Amino acid sequence: MSTNTPLPDLSDDVCARLREAFRRADYDADGVVDALGGAAHAALGRGEPEPARRASLDAGDLGTLVRLFLLGLTESEKSVESAFSPLTPEAAVAAGILAADGDGYKAALDIRPHGDEEGSWWVVADLDADLLGHVVPEDHVLGVGHASLSLIRATSRRPVGTLLDVGTGNGVQALHATRHAQRVTATDVSARALALAAGTFRLNELDVELVRGEWFAPVARRRFDQIVCNPPFVVGPPRVDYTYRDSGLAGDDASALVVRQLPGFLNDGGTGQLLASWLHTGGEDWADRVARWLPAETDAWFVQRDVADPALYVGTWLRDEGIDPRSPEGRVKAAAWLDWFTENRVQGIGFGFVTLRRAAGKTPTVVCEDLRQAYDDPLGPEAANWLDRVDWLRAHGDELMGTAFRVPDSVLLERVDSPGDEGWETTVRRLHRTDGPGWQHEVDELATRLLAGCRGVLALEDLVELLAAAQGLDPAELSAATLPVVRELVRHGMLVPASASASALTLTSQ
C-alpha cells in the first residue's frame, strides 16, 4: 500500500516548543508511570487501555498527552491548547503532529517517552494499524517494538569514537548509541524514516548525522568503531510491502548481505551487532549456512533465539501488517508466501543476534549456538565479554594446560538423580551459570571431578595428571578430551583464568 502522506515539518522551532510542553507536563518515562500507576501502566503494555484512560483523567496536561499519544483518543481544543503550549494546536496540525477531529484533535504521529537507566527520551514514529484503523502504508515508520528493544539489550555499550546505525527507522538505536559513542551516524533508505528520526534527534537535542541510501552505500569508503543494524530481516519472496521489514531480496539474503558487508566498514578491532534471520532448509545445517556469509578475518558469534514454523511465521507477519489471515487478501498472500517456502525446501526460520568483529591478520573464531532459554540480563555485556574471552583464548591457546583456572561463584552444578537398584543414581550433571544469559552445559563425572579442582591453584595439566592417576586413565588421552571442553567453558565465562590480568574475563556487565 503506497502513501502520499506529506512528511511532517519537525523543525527546530516546532521541536523546541514541543519539548517545552512535554517537560512542563512531565511527559517522560517516569512521569507517565507515576501518573498512571504500575497496574494501569502494565495493563497498557498488555494492550488493555481502559485502566490507563481512567488513571489519566486526574493527570492534567500529562493526562491529555497520554490520551492523545498513548491511547489514540480525541481531545478537546481547550485541553490540547493547555497541554501543547507554547505550541498552538494549529501549528501542531501544520507540522503533522496532530490532526483535527471534529471539535477536537487527535494524534497524527506516535510520540512517546522511551527511557533507560540514565534518563528518558521521546521517540517519533508513525501510528500503528490499530490507531489508524487500517493497514499501514508502505513507508510506515515503526515505533519501538520488541525487535528494537532486543537489539538495544544485545548491543555492547563500551565507549567508542564512531558508531553507525544502519536502517535507523525512528532513531531509537542511535539514541542509545549517544550514551557511549562520541559521534553517531544513522542511515535509512526511507525519506520518511529520516524525517521522523530527525524529529526524534531534534526533540532530544542530540547531534546525529543522517544520510539517505541503501545499506552501506551512504557511507562508502568510511569506517567506524561500532555498527548496529536492525535490518528488514523478514524472509520470503523478493517483494517489498513495507520498507521497515521487507528488503526486496529473496529468502534470508538481506541478513546475508549485512553480515558479508558490515565488517568491511569497521576499523580493525571494531564490532558490529545486528538482528538477523536465516533459513532452515532440508539437508543443511543452519550453522553452515550462516558461516558461509562471513568475510575473511572476522570473528563471529551467531546466537539463535528461536526457530519458527513457516505457517506460524507467515501468520505472525500478516497480523503485523494488520491483515487477517482469514480474509481473502490474507489467504492470497499466505498462499504465495507458503508456496515460496515449499519451493525452496524451507523447514523453519531461525532468528537471533549476530556479533561481528574485524580481526585483521588473525585466525577468526566463528561460533554458532542456540540460546533458547529465557534470561534476564542484557546480552550486550555478554557479547563484549565473549569477544574478550575469544581474544584471551587466541593469545593463550598453546598455554591452556599450564594455566590455573577457577570456577566463578556464579556457576553452579546441578544434579538430576533417578531411582536405581542401589538407591539414587545421578543421571544428569549440569553446569549452570546463574548470571548473563544463563549458559548451561551437561558434563560427565570425570569433568565434574576435574572442575572441582579448578580453584585457581593447580595448573590444568596437574589436575589432569592427578585425575588420570586416580582413574587409571592415560594422561595424554584425558588432556586431548579436556581441552575442547575447557575452551567452550572459557568462552561462556564458566571457567576463568586465575591470573589477575585475566580478571576482566569474569565481568558480566559494563
PEVEN-V489840 format. One line per field, one symbol per residue. ss: DSSP state (a for helix, b for strand, c for the rest). A space follows every 50 residues. Layout:
# PEVEN-V489840
ss=???
This chain:
# PEVEN-V489840
ss=cccccccccccaaaaaaaaaaaaaacccaaaaaaaacaaaaaaaacccca aaaaaacccaaaaaaaaaaaccccbbaaaaaaaaccccaaaaaacccbbb bccbbbbccbbbbbbbccbbbbbbbcccaaaacccccccccccccaaaaa aaaacccccbbbbbbbcccccaaaaaacccbbbbbbbbccaaaaaaaaaa aaacccccbbbbccccaaaccccbbbbbbbcccccccccccccccccccc ccaaaaaaaaaaaaabbbbbbbbbbbbbbbbccccaaaaaaccccccbbb bbbbbbbbcaaaaaaaaaaacccccccaaaaaaaaaaaaaaaaccbbbbb bbbbbbbbcccccccbbbbbccccccccaaaaaaaaaaaaaaaaaaaaaa aacbbbccccbbbbbbbbbbccbbbbbbbbbbbccccccbbbccaaaaaa aaccbbbbbaaaaaaaaaaaacccaaaaaaaaaaaaaaaaaccccbbcca aaaaaacccc
